[in-house]
Amino acid sequence: MSALETLAAVNITGNLGAIGYGLAAIGPGVGVGIIFGNGTQALARQPEAAGLIRANQILGFVLCEALALIGLVMPFVYPVD
C-alpha cells in the first residue's frame, strides 16, 4: 500500500472545529503581540503622545480579540453532521 493510499484510507473522527479554532487563534495572538510590542516602542519614543498611543493600542487589541471570538463561535454555528 502506497503512502497516498494510506492517507486516503485514514478515517478522521472527532470535532475538527477544535483544531480549526486552535489554528484560528494563532493570527489574533500574533496580532496582539505586534500591537503591544509596537505600542511600547512608540511610548518609549514619544512619551507625550501616551494617551493617543494607548487608545489606539486598546482599539487594535479589541479588534484582534473579536477575530478570536469569531473563530471560537464558528464551529458551533456550522457544526459537522
trRosetta pair geometry for C-beta under 8 A, 3 or more apart (Angstrom, degrees):
i j d omega theta_ij theta_ji phi_ij phi_ji
1 5 4.9 -122 -170 89 86 127
1 6 5.6 106 134 -61 115 87
1 9 7.8 -29 -171 1 139 145
2 5 4.8 95 55 9 76 102
2 6 7.0 -136 99 -6 41 89
3 6 5.5 -53 -149 35 34 115
3 7 6.5 34 154 -18 66 104
4 7 5.8 -53 -148 36 32 109
4 8 6.4 30 153 -18 64 108
5 8 5.6 -55 -146 38 33 112
5 9 6.3 29 156 -19 65 110
6 9 5.9 -61 -147 37 29 108
6 10 7.0 45 151 -41 61 94
7 10 5.9 -36 -156 3 36 116
12 16 7.0 48 141 -71 129 116
14 18 7.8 -60 149 32 106 120
15 18 5.1 76 103 -7 104 101
15 75 7.1 72 176 -179 108 137
15 80 7.2 172 -132 31 60 121
16 19 5.2 -48 -161 38 59 114
16 20 6.1 64 140 -23 76 102
16 80 6.5 70 34 -34 100 152
17 20 5.3 -53 -145 39 36 115
17 21 6.2 38 155 -21 68 102
17 74 7.4 -169 -147 99 105 76
17 75 2.5 95 -162 -135 133 136
17 76 7.5 115 179 -41 159 50
17 79 7.5 -51 -45 -121 144 57
17 80 7.1 -155 -35 -10 100 105
18 21 5.8 -50 -146 34 31 109
18 22 6.5 35 152 -21 61 104
18 75 7.1 49 -47 -97 43 174
19 22 5.6 -52 -151 33 33 115
19 23 6.6 29 152 -14 65 104
20 23 5.8 -57 -151 39 32 107
20 24 6.1 30 152 -20 67 110
20 71 7.5 -154 134 -169 83 92
20 74 7.4 -95 123 91 130 117
20 75 6.2 149 65 -71 123 109
21 24 5.4 -55 -140 40 34 112
21 25 6.2 38 158 -27 67 104
21 71 5.3 132 -132 145 68 95
21 72 5.6 68 -139 -102 126 50
21 74 7.7 171 -83 54 86 95
21 75 6.1 -67 -44 -16 109 128
22 25 6.0 -53 -148 28 28 111
22 26 7.6 44 149 -36 56 91
23 26 6.0 -36 -166 2 40 116
24 27 6.7 -47 -172 23 45 108
24 28 7.9 26 147 2 68 103
24 67 7.7 -148 169 151 97 87
24 68 7.2 145 127 -127 93 52
24 71 3.2 180 128 -145 141 140
24 72 7.9 -153 89 -45 130 48
24 74 7.7 133 -61 35 171 133
25 28 6.2 -60 -154 47 48 102
25 29 5.9 53 151 -26 75 111
25 68 5.4 58 -119 -134 75 100
25 71 6.2 -167 -59 97 64 148
25 72 8.0 56 -73 -61 104 85
26 29 5.7 -64 -152 38 28 114
26 30 6.4 24 157 -17 66 107
27 30 6.0 -59 -150 36 28 106
27 31 6.2 28 153 -20 64 110
27 67 6.6 -76 99 130 114 139
28 31 5.2 -54 -142 38 36 117
28 32 6.2 39 159 -23 69 100
28 64 4.3 136 -149 173 86 85
28 65 6.3 119 -176 -86 137 33
28 67 4.8 177 -72 79 116 108
28 68 4.1 -102 50 -53 162 100
28 71 7.7 -146 -5 9 126 136
29 32 6.0 -50 -147 32 29 108
29 33 6.7 28 153 -16 60 106
29 68 7.7 90 -43 -89 70 128
30 33 5.7 -57 -153 37 33 113
30 34 6.4 32 152 -18 67 106
31 34 5.8 -55 -147 37 31 109
31 35 6.3 34 155 -23 66 106
31 60 7.5 -145 160 166 101 98
31 64 4.1 -172 103 -119 128 128
31 67 7.6 62 31 46 155 141
32 35 5.6 -51 -146 33 32 114
32 36 6.4 15 163 -6 66 107
32 61 5.9 63 -124 -125 90 77
32 64 5.1 -179 -61 110 79 154
32 65 7.3 60 -77 -57 122 82
33 36 6.5 -64 -144 44 25 97
33 37 5.9 26 160 -20 64 115
34 37 5.8 -59 -140 40 26 112
34 38 6.1 16 166 -9 65 111
35 38 6.4 -67 -149 42 20 100
35 39 6.0 20 155 -20 62 114
35 57 5.8 130 160 -144 102 72
35 60 4.3 178 -126 115 135 132
35 61 5.9 -173 108 -66 156 71
35 64 6.8 -131 -17 -18 142 145
36 39 5.3 -51 -137 39 34 116
36 40 6.3 40 160 -24 64 101
36 57 6.5 78 -95 -157 60 119
36 61 7.5 52 -55 -80 95 112
37 40 6.0 -55 -154 31 27 110
37 41 6.8 24 150 -14 61 105
38 41 5.5 -52 -150 37 38 113
38 42 6.2 39 152 -21 68 105
39 42 5.6 -53 -146 37 33 111
39 43 6.3 33 155 -18 66 104
39 53 5.8 140 -150 165 84 102
39 54 7.3 95 -170 -95 126 45
39 56 7.5 -178 -105 87 108 92
39 57 4.1 46 -106 -91 154 124
40 43 5.8 -52 -146 36 31 110
40 44 6.5 31 154 -19 63 106
41 44 5.7 -57 -150 36 32 111
41 45 6.4 23 155 -15 66 109
42 45 5.8 -60 -146 40 32 106
42 46 6.3 -32 175 39 69 96
42 49 7.3 -71 157 87 102 118
42 53 4.9 -178 112 -132 125 137
43 46 7.3 -84 -130 67 22 59
43 47 6.2 52 -180 -102 66 60
43 49 8.0 -137 -107 78 53 78
43 50 5.8 58 -130 -111 97 81
43 53 5.6 -175 -71 102 79 154
43 54 7.7 56 -84 -59 121 83
44 47 7.5 9 -130 -62 17 85
46 49 4.4 16 126 22 118 112
46 53 7.4 148 80 -44 102 137
47 50 5.8 3 -172 -51 54 106
49 52 5.0 -51 -177 47 87 112
49 53 5.4 88 121 -26 92 104
50 53 5.9 -62 -141 42 28 109
50 54 5.9 25 163 -19 67 112
51 54 6.1 -59 -144 37 23 107
51 55 6.4 23 157 -19 62 108
52 55 5.8 -55 -147 35 29 111
52 56 6.5 24 156 -14 64 107
53 56 5.9 -60 -151 40 31 108
53 57 6.3 35 150 -24 66 105
54 57 5.4 -50 -147 32 34 116
54 58 6.5 32 156 -18 65 103
55 58 6.0 -54 -150 35 31 108
55 59 6.4 31 152 -17 64 107
56 59 5.6 -53 -145 38 34 113
56 60 6.3 34 156 -17 66 106
57 60 5.9 -59 -150 39 28 109
57 61 6.2 31 153 -21 65 108
58 61 5.5 -52 -146 36 32 115
58 62 6.4 34 155 -21 65 104
59 62 5.9 -53 -148 34 30 111
59 63 6.6 27 155 -16 63 106
60 63 5.8 -56 -148 37 32 109
60 64 6.4 31 155 -17 66 106
61 64 5.9 -58 -149 38 30 109
61 65 6.2 22 157 -14 66 110
62 65 5.9 -59 -144 41 29 107
62 66 6.4 37 153 -27 63 103
63 66 5.6 -48 -149 27 32 116
63 67 7.1 36 152 -19 60 98
64 67 5.8 -52 -161 29 36 112
64 68 6.9 34 145 -16 65 103
65 68 5.3 -48 -151 34 43 115
65 69 6.4 43 151 -19 69 101
66 69 5.7 -53 -148 37 34 110
66 70 6.4 38 152 -21 65 103
67 70 5.7 -51 -148 34 33 113
67 71 6.5 35 152 -18 63 105
68 71 5.6 -54 -152 37 33 114
68 72 6.6 37 148 -23 64 103
69 72 5.3 -48 -148 32 38 115
69 73 6.4 30 156 -16 67 106
70 73 5.9 -60 -146 39 32 106
70 74 6.4 44 157 -38 66 103
71 74 6.0 -40 -142 15 30 117
72 75 7.8 -63 178 23 31 98
73 76 5.8 -70 -167 44 52 108
73 77 6.0 49 143 -26 84 109
74 77 5.4 -55 -139 35 37 112
74 78 6.2 -13 176 25 73 102
75 78 7.0 -76 -135 64 24 72
75 79 7.0 60 164 -98 62 58
76 79 6.6 4 -146 -64 31 91
